[in-house]
Amino acid sequence: MAKKLYDIAVANGKYTDKEGNEKNSYKNIGVILEGDNGPYMLLERSVNLAGFAVSDKNPNTVLASMFSGTPSGQNTSVSNMKDDIPF
């Protein structure tokens, strides 16, 4: 049985918290799991990395962060919703 190690997320915007601090909003694009043969990654097939902001220093890359829990301000994907109809 695989054990989840990290969520993989990409910053996709900003929001202001209750205290007026500007923070990043994240889109969860996958997970890193630990299996019997070592760590491996599962990425959501629907994510198009070309749609995320790029670095001024290296415009050919997208920075993905690893979080051991759910990052604050993360978008909810359809696969994470508990209800059949989200509205």
C-alpha positions, 0 to 999 in steps of 0.5 A: 500500500502506498503512503502519501508523502507530499501534495504537488502544487503550483501558485496560480494567483494571490488572495488577501487573508483576514489580516490583510496579508497578501498570500499565494493561491495554489492549484494541486496538480498531483502527489508524491507517494512512497511505494514498495519500490520507492517514491513516485509521482502521480500528476493530474492529466487535466493540468496544462502547465503552460497556463501557469506563471513562469519565472523571469529568470527561466521562462521555460520552467514552472515552479511546483512546490511540495506540501506535506499537508493541504496548502492554504488557499489551494483550489479544489479540484473536481476529484477532491469534492465530496458531493456529486453536485458541487452547487 
